[in-house]
Amino acid sequence: MTGTVSAPATSTASNSTTRTGVASPSGLAVRPGRWIDGWNAEDTVQWEAAGAAIAQRNLRWSIFAEFLGFVVWQLWSIVVVALPAAGFHFTTSQTFWLISMPSLVGATLRFPYTFMVPKFGGRNWTMVSAALLLIPAVGLAICVANPATPFGVMLLVAALAGFGGGNFASSMANITFFYPQRKKGWALGLNAAGGNLGAAVAQFAVPIVITIGAGATLQLPLAGLVWVPLILVAIVGAWRRMDNLSNAKADVTASLAALRAPELWLMALLYIGTFGSFIGFSGVFPKLIADQFPAFSAFPVAGATLSLAFLGALVGSLARPFGGRLADRFGGSTITIAAFVVMALGALAVILTLPLDNFWLFLGFFLVLFIASGAGNGATYRMIPTLFALRSGAADGHSAAGDVSSQRTAAAALGIVSAFGAYGGFVIPQVLGLSKSTTGGYEAGLSWFVAAYVVLLAITVAVAVSGRRRGVRI
């Protein structure tokens, strides 16, 4: 039995679905299981009649589910700072492994997660991927309740937090099908920012939750358990309010085509620099503050403690959609160039001010680094559909999506590139941990990042110049 989606007399797909079998002005039909046939975001009539409302509703619930994914993904980076006070005794190397292992697993899971939306549907996979978050959330609560928990068990459960990192690839690949090319930068930026914001909220809320009313004893298990009710809400919300698109087919052929494209490898490298920096520094920021400025690691607030580490992930998350919007207007390469310039200068400023032992200068320059990486995330990601549209022969890849085949290839590329970018969340803590172990400080590791940003800046400039020579905006 099928239905049709009519023009927007109502605000939801379920209410705008009729059972008359008569073709609607939008040309959309809904099958059982909330499968939508005939979706074409580039059709302005369909978009204005019903598409925009449907896309916005799916985006809202996608953001919420991805937000929780990032929360779970980042929990261990927050908990490790409190482990010594709870009776755990790990080396510096072991601590950095607990911080970086979720990113390693999450980055790797993004490859298969990219294929889950085409195989099972965006709504269906959002339900499953949200349900998987219950495992690491509850697992963390069990592990940290007992200081005798072996490091190997802690590392395994930290690895399971990678489920939260995998969500990004499937969520972004799903949302790219819902929006026309001219709106992709803003939509993908919002979707990603909502997820990225999970890191900030976790870093803000968890220190408060585990200390409020605890007296001399930390309530570490609450770091995982407090998110369980929200995860259940995300599962039910996706079931009731999201949709599957029958034309969302990023098949194996599209993925192989993306892997063969030099544009994919170029964007993977640039995305490691932008998103990898954001997620890597978000994960390690609480540890950096605790090591460099222990007196500022936590502030007492109404019987609880608050860490300012959340500010980094917060400003980076909020900057991401604006990076996407600026990229919509000026081109992704232009904004990415600006981002790498500011990131290099910000990291250099942190290095120069560390000997001054001034926390507020350290915090200020690091926040500049976070803002630039967040804006760079949105801008770099916006370049992906543009480059693949140009590759398909579109005259203007910035405002035209190309044919269906190129759209599917671009969707596959979005997931693959996001996977490579997430490895930055593993590399940055490991590099900084190595720097701390071998030199006693973080200056050496940060200097390596400055050099990397300069190289990535040169590559992005070359891409922008190449586009201008062809008379196109990238």
C-alpha positions as CSV (number, residue, x, y, z in Angstrom):
1,M,0.0,0.0,0.0
2,T,1.4,3.4,-0.9
3,G,0.4,7.0,-0.2
4,T,1.3,10.4,-1.6
5,V,2.8,13.4,0.1
6,S,0.6,16.4,-0.6
7,A,1.5,20.1,-0.6
8,P,2.2,21.5,2.8
9,A,-1.2,21.9,4.4
10,T,0.5,20.3,7.5
11,S,4.0,20.2,8.9
12,T,4.8,16.5,9.0
13,A,5.2,13.8,6.5
14,S,2.8,11.5,8.4
15,N,0.1,14.2,8.4
16,S,0.7,15.2,4.8
17,T,0.4,11.6,3.5
18,T,-2.8,10.6,1.9
19,R,-4.1,7.2,0.9
20,T,-6.0,8.2,-2.2
21,G,-3.4,7.0,-4.7
22,V,-3.7,10.3,-6.6
23,A,-0.5,11.9,-7.6
24,S,0.3,14.9,-5.4
25,P,1.7,18.2,-6.5
26,S,5.0,17.2,-4.9
27,G,5.2,13.9,-6.7
28,L,6.2,12.1,-3.5
29,A,4.8,8.8,-2.4
30,V,5.1,7.1,1.0
31,R,5.3,3.4,1.5
32,P,5.0,1.4,4.7
33,G,8.0,1.7,6.9
34,R,8.2,5.5,6.1
35,W,9.9,4.9,2.7
36,I,9.6,7.9,0.4
37,D,9.6,7.4,-3.4
38,G,10.2,10.1,-6.0
39,W,12.4,12.3,-3.9
40,N,14.3,15.0,-5.9
41,A,15.7,17.8,-3.8
42,E,16.7,19.8,-6.9
43,D,13.1,20.0,-8.0
44,T,12.1,23.4,-6.7
45,V,8.3,22.7,-7.0
46,Q,8.7,19.5,-4.9
47,W,11.0,21.3,-2.5
48,E,8.6,24.1,-1.8
49,A,5.5,21.9,-1.8
50,A,6.7,19.3,0.7
51,G,10.4,18.6,0.5
52,A,11.7,21.4,2.7
53,A,9.5,20.5,5.6
54,I,10.4,16.8,5.4
55,A,14.1,17.5,5.1
56,Q,14.0,19.9,8.1
57,R,12.3,17.3,10.3
58,N,14.7,14.6,9.4
59,L,17.6,17.0,10.0
60,R,16.4,17.8,13.5
61,W,16.3,14.2,14.6
62,S,19.5,13.4,12.8
63,I,21.2,16.2,14.7
64,F,19.9,14.9,18.0
65,A,21.0,11.3,17.4
66,E,24.4,12.4,16.2
67,F,24.7,14.7,19.2
68,L,24.4,11.7,21.5
69,G,26.9,9.8,19.4
70,F,29.5,12.5,19.9
71,V,28.7,12.6,23.6
72,V,29.4,8.9,24.0
73,W,32.4,9.2,21.7
74,Q,34.0,11.8,24.0
75,L,33.1,10.4,27.4
76,W,36.5,8.7,28.0
77,S,38.4,11.9,27.3
78,I,36.6,13.5,30.2
79,V,36.5,10.5,32.6
80,V,40.3,9.9,32.4
81,V,41.0,13.2,34.1
82,A,39.0,12.0,37.1
83,L,40.3,8.4,37.3
84,P,43.3,9.2,39.7
85,A,40.9,10.7,42.2
86,A,38.7,7.6,41.9
87,G,41.5,5.3,42.8
88,F,42.8,4.3,39.3
89,H,46.5,4.4,38.6
90,F,47.5,4.5,34.9
91,T,50.7,5.7,33.2
92,T,50.7,8.7,30.9
93,S,50.8,6.4,27.9
94,Q,47.8,4.3,29.1
95,T,45.9,7.5,29.8
96,F,46.4,8.8,26.2
97,W,45.4,5.4,24.9
98,L,42.1,5.6,26.7
99,I,41.6,9.1,25.2
100,S,42.5,8.1,21.6
101,M,41.1,4.5,21.3
102,P,37.5,5.7,20.8
103,S,38.6,7.9,17.9
104,L,40.6,5.0,16.3
105,V,37.6,2.7,16.4
106,G,35.1,5.4,15.5
107,A,37.1,6.4,12.5
108,T,37.3,2.9,11.3
109,L,33.6,2.3,11.8
110,R,32.8,5.2,9.6
111,F,33.7,3.2,6.5
112,P,31.0,0.5,7.0
113,Y,28.6,3.0,8.5
114,T,28.7,4.9,5.2
115,F,27.0,1.9,3.5
116,M,24.3,1.4,6.2
117,V,21.9,4.2,5.1
118,P,21.7,2.9,1.5
119,K,21.3,-0.7,2.7
120,F,18.8,-0.2,5.6
121,G,17.4,3.4,5.1
122,G,18.3,6.6,7.0
123,R,15.5,6.3,9.5
124,N,16.1,2.6,10.2
125,W,19.8,2.9,10.6
126,T,19.5,6.0,12.9
127,M,17.4,3.8,15.2
128,V,20.0,1.0,15.2
129,S,23.1,3.2,15.5
130,A,21.4,5.1,18.4
131,A,20.6,1.8,20.2
132,L,24.3,0.7,19.9
133,L,25.2,3.7,22.0
134,L,23.7,2.0,25.0
135,I,26.5,-0.6,25.1
136,P,29.4,1.8,25.7
137,A,27.4,4.1,28.0
138,V,26.4,1.3,30.3
139,G,29.8,-0.4,29.9
140,L,31.7,2.7,31.1
141,A,29.4,2.9,34.2
142,I,30.3,-0.7,35.1
143,C,34.1,-0.2,34.5
144,V,34.6,3.0,36.4
145,A,32.6,1.7,39.4
146,N,35.5,-0.5,40.4
147,P,39.2,0.8,40.7
148,A,40.4,-2.8,40.3
149,T,39.1,-3.0,36.7
150,P,42.1,-4.1,34.6
151,F,43.5,-1.6,32.0
152,G,42.7,-4.1,29.2
153,V,39.0,-4.1,30.1
154,M,39.0,-0.3,30.3
155,L,40.6,-0.1,26.9
156,L,38.1,-2.5,25.4
157,V,35.1,-0.5,26.7
158,A,36.7,2.7,25.6
159,A,37.0,1.2,22.1
160,L,33.2,0.5,22.1
161,A,32.7,4.2,22.5
162,G,33.7,4.3,18.9
163,F,30.1,3.4,18.0
164,G,29.4,7.1,18.7
165,G,32.1,8.2,16.2
166,G,30.7,6.0,13.4
167,N,27.3,7.7,13.5
168,F,28.7,10.8,11.8
169,A,29.4,9.1,8.5
170,S,25.9,7.5,8.1
171,S,24.2,10.7,9.4
172,M,26.0,13.0,6.9
173,A,25.5,10.6,4.0
174,N,21.8,10.4,4.8
175,I,21.2,14.2,5.1
176,T,23.1,15.0,1.9
177,F,20.3,13.3,0.0
178,F,17.6,15.4,1.6
179,Y,18.9,18.8,0.6
180,P,19.5,20.5,-2.8
181,Q,23.1,21.4,-3.8
182,R,22.6,25.1,-3.1
183,K,21.7,24.3,0.6
184,K,24.1,21.5,1.3
185,G,26.7,23.5,3.0
186,W,24.3,25.0,5.6
187,A,22.5,21.7,6.2
188,L,25.6,19.5,6.5
189,G,27.1,22.2,8.7
190,L,24.1,22.2,11.0
191,N,24.1,18.4,11.1
192,A,27.7,18.2,11.9
193,A,27.6,21.1,14.4
194,G,24.8,19.4,16.3
195,G,27.0,16.3,16.6
196,N,30.1,18.2,17.4
197,L,28.2,20.1,20.1
198,G,27.8,16.7,21.9
199,A,31.5,16.9,22.7
200,A,31.0,20.3,24.4
201,V,27.9,19.3,26.3
202,A,29.6,16.2,27.6
203,Q,32.6,18.1,28.7
204,F,30.4,20.6,30.4
205,A,27.9,18.2,32.0
206,V,29.9,15.2,33.0
207,P,32.2,17.0,35.6
208,I,29.1,18.4,37.2
209,V,27.1,15.2,37.2
210,I,29.9,13.1,38.7
211,T,30.7,15.6,41.5
212,I,27.4,17.2,42.5
213,G,26.3,16.0,45.9
214,A,29.1,13.4,45.9
215,G,31.1,14.9,48.7
216,A,34.5,13.2,48.8
217,T,33.4,10.4,46.5
218,L,33.1,10.8,42.7
219,Q,30.0,9.3,41.1
220,L,31.9,8.2,38.0
221,P,29.2,5.7,36.8
222,L,26.8,8.5,36.2
223,A,29.1,9.7,33.4
224,G,27.6,7.0,31.3
225,L,24.2,6.3,32.9
226,V,23.0,9.9,32.6
227,W,22.8,9.6,28.8
228,V,20.7,6.4,28.7
229,P,17.3,8.1,28.8
230,L,18.2,10.5,26.0
231,I,19.5,7.6,23.9
232,L,16.1,6.0,24.3
233,V,14.4,9.2,23.2
234,A,16.5,9.3,20.1
235,I,15.6,5.8,19.2
236,V,11.8,6.4,19.6
237,G,12.1,9.8,17.8
238,A,13.8,8.3,14.8
239,W,11.2,5.6,14.6
240,R,8.3,8.1,14.7
241,R,9.6,11.1,12.9
242,M,12.3,10.2,10.4
243,D,12.0,8.8,6.8
244,N,13.9,6.5,4.4
245,L,14.6,7.7,0.9
246,S,14.4,5.0,-1.7
247,N,16.8,6.9,-4.0
248,A,19.5,7.1,-1.4
249,K,21.7,4.5,-3.0
250,A,25.4,5.1,-2.4
251,D,26.2,1.6,-3.7
252,V,29.4,-0.3,-4.0
253,T,29.9,1.0,-7.5
254,A,29.6,4.6,-6.3
255,S,32.1,3.9,-3.5
256,L,34.6,2.4,-5.8
257,A,34.2,5.3,-8.1
258,A,34.9,7.6,-5.2
259,L,37.9,5.7,-4.1
260,R,39.4,6.0,-7.6
261,A,38.9,9.7,-7.7
262,P,42.0,11.8,-6.7
263,E,39.5,14.4,-5.3
264,L,38.6,11.9,-2.5
265,W,42.2,11.5,-1.3
266,L,42.8,15.2,-1.5
267,M,39.7,16.0,0.6
268,A,40.6,13.2,3.1
269,L,43.9,14.9,3.7
270,L,42.4,18.3,4.2
271,Y,39.7,16.9,6.4
272,I,42.2,15.3,8.7
273,G,43.6,18.8,9.1
274,T,40.3,20.4,10.0
275,F,37.9,17.9,11.6
276,G,40.8,15.8,12.8
277,S,42.1,18.8,14.7
278,F,38.7,19.6,16.1
279,I,38.0,16.1,17.5
280,G,41.6,15.5,18.5
281,F,42.0,18.7,20.4
282,S,38.5,18.3,21.9
283,G,39.5,14.9,23.3
284,V,42.8,16.0,24.7
285,F,41.9,19.5,25.9
286,P,40.8,18.4,29.4
287,K,44.0,16.5,29.9
288,L,46.1,19.5,28.6
289,I,44.5,21.8,31.1
290,A,44.9,19.4,33.9
291,D,48.6,18.9,33.2
292,Q,49.6,22.5,32.3
293,F,47.3,24.4,34.7
294,P,46.0,22.1,37.4
295,A,44.7,25.0,39.5
296,F,42.3,25.8,36.6
297,S,41.3,22.2,35.8
298,A,38.1,22.5,37.8
299,F,36.1,25.3,39.4
300,P,33.6,24.7,42.3
301,V,30.0,25.6,41.3
302,A,27.2,25.0,43.8
303,G,28.6,21.8,45.3
304,A,29.9,20.5,42.0
305,T,32.9,21.1,39.8
306,L,33.0,22.7,36.3
307,S,35.8,22.4,33.8
308,L,36.3,25.1,31.2
309,A,37.6,22.5,28.7
310,F,34.0,22.4,27.2
311,L,34.6,25.8,25.7
312,G,36.9,24.5,23.0
313,A,34.4,22.0,21.7
314,L,31.6,24.5,22.1
315,V,33.1,27.3,20.0
316,G,34.4,24.8,17.4
317,S,30.9,23.3,17.1
318,L,29.2,26.6,16.7
319,A,31.7,27.7,14.1
320,R,31.1,24.7,11.9
321,P,27.7,25.7,10.3
322,F,28.9,29.2,9.7
323,G,32.0,27.8,7.9
324,G,29.5,25.9,5.7
325,R,27.4,29.0,5.1
326,L,30.4,31.1,4.2
327,A,31.6,28.3,1.9
328,D,28.1,28.4,0.2
329,R,28.7,32.0,-0.5
330,F,32.5,32.3,-1.2
331,G,33.5,28.8,-2.0
332,G,34.9,26.1,0.3
333,S,38.5,26.5,-0.7
334,T,38.6,30.2,0.2
335,I,37.2,29.6,3.7
336,T,39.5,26.5,4.2
337,I,42.5,28.6,3.3
338,A,41.6,31.2,5.9
339,A,41.0,28.4,8.5
340,F,44.4,26.8,8.0
341,V,46.1,30.3,8.3
342,V,44.4,31.0,11.6
343,M,45.0,27.4,12.9
344,A,48.7,27.6,12.2
345,L,48.9,31.0,13.9
346,G,46.7,29.9,16.8
347,A,48.9,26.8,17.5
348,L,52.0,28.9,17.2
349,A,50.6,31.4,19.7
350,V,49.9,28.6,22.2
351,I,53.5,27.4,21.9
352,L,54.9,30.9,22.5
353,T,52.6,31.6,25.5
354,L,53.1,28.3,27.3
355,P,56.3,29.4,29.0
356,L,54.4,32.5,30.4
357,D,52.3,30.1,32.5
358,N,49.2,32.3,31.8
359,F,46.1,30.2,31.7
360,W,43.9,32.8,30.1
361,L,46.3,33.4,27.2
362,F,46.5,29.6,26.8
363,L,42.7,29.3,26.8
364,G,42.2,32.3,24.5
365,F,44.6,31.1,21.8
366,F,43.3,27.6,22.0
367,L,39.8,28.8,21.5
368,V,40.9,30.6,18.4
369,L,42.4,27.3,17.2
370,F,39.0,25.6,17.9
371,I,37.0,28.3,16.1
372,A,39.2,28.0,13.0
373,S,39.1,24.2,12.9
374,G,35.3,24.3,13.3
375,A,34.8,26.7,10.5
376,G,37.3,24.7,8.4
377,N,35.2,21.6,9.0
378,G,32.2,23.1,7.4
379,A,34.1,24.7,4.6
380,T,36.2,21.6,3.7
381,Y,33.2,19.3,3.8
382,R,31.3,21.7,1.5
383,M,34.1,21.2,-1.1
384,I,33.4,17.5,-1.5
385,P,30.1,17.6,-3.4
386,T,31.4,20.6,-5.4
387,L,34.5,18.7,-6.6
388,F,32.5,15.6,-7.5
389,A,29.9,17.6,-9.4
390,L,32.7,19.2,-11.4
391,R,34.2,15.8,-12.0
392,S,30.9,14.6,-13.5
393,G,31.0,17.5,-16.0
394,A,28.8,20.1,-14.3
395,A,29.6,23.6,-15.5
396,D,29.3,25.0,-12.0
397,G,29.8,22.4,-9.2
398,H,29.2,24.9,-6.5
399,S,25.5,25.4,-7.3
400,A,24.7,22.3,-9.4
401,A,24.7,18.8,-8.1
402,G,25.5,16.9,-11.3
403,D,23.7,13.8,-12.4
404,V,22.3,11.1,-10.0
405,S,25.4,9.0,-10.4
406,S,27.7,11.8,-9.3
407,Q,25.4,12.6,-6.4
408,R,25.7,9.0,-5.2
409,T,29.5,9.1,-5.6
410,A,29.6,12.3,-3.6
411,A,27.5,10.8,-0.9
412,A,29.9,7.8,-0.6
413,A,32.8,10.3,-0.6
414,L,31.3,12.2,2.3
415,G,31.3,9.1,4.5
416,I,34.7,7.9,3.4
417,V,36.3,11.4,3.9
418,S,34.7,11.7,7.3
419,A,36.3,8.4,8.3
420,F,39.8,9.5,7.3
421,G,39.2,12.8,9.1
422,A,38.3,11.1,12.3
423,Y,41.7,9.5,12.5
424,G,42.9,12.9,13.6
425,G,41.2,12.1,16.9
426,F,43.6,9.3,17.4
427,V,46.7,10.9,16.0
428,I,46.6,14.1,18.0
429,P,46.4,12.6,21.5
430,Q,49.1,10.1,20.5
431,V,51.4,12.8,19.2
432,L,50.9,15.0,22.2
433,G,51.3,12.0,24.5
434,L,54.6,11.1,22.8
435,S,55.7,14.7,23.1
436,K,54.9,14.7,26.8
437,S,56.6,11.4,27.4
438,T,59.8,12.2,25.5
439,T,60.3,15.9,26.1
440,G,58.3,16.5,29.3
441,G,56.0,19.1,27.6
442,Y,53.6,19.6,24.7
443,E,55.5,22.3,22.7
444,A,57.2,19.8,20.4
445,G,53.9,18.1,19.5
446,L,52.2,21.5,18.8
447,S,55.1,22.6,16.6
448,W,54.5,19.5,14.4
449,F,50.9,20.6,14.0
450,V,52.0,24.1,12.9
451,A,54.1,22.6,10.2
452,A,51.3,20.3,9.1
453,Y,48.9,23.2,8.8
454,V,51.3,25.1,6.6
455,V,51.6,22.1,4.2
456,L,47.8,21.7,4.1
457,L,47.4,25.5,3.5
458,A,49.7,25.2,0.4
459,I,47.7,22.3,-0.9
460,T,44.4,24.1,-0.5
461,V,45.7,27.2,-2.2
462,A,46.8,25.0,-5.2
463,V,43.2,23.6,-5.4
464,A,41.7,27.1,-5.3
465,V,44.1,28.4,-8.0
466,S,43.4,25.4,-10.2
467,G,39.6,26.1,-9.9
468,R,40.0,29.8,-10.8
469,R,42.1,28.9,-13.9
470,R,39.1,26.8,-15.0
471,G,36.8,29.6,-14.2
472,V,35.0,27.7,-11.4
473,R,34.6,28.3,-7.7
474,I,35.6,25.4,-5.5
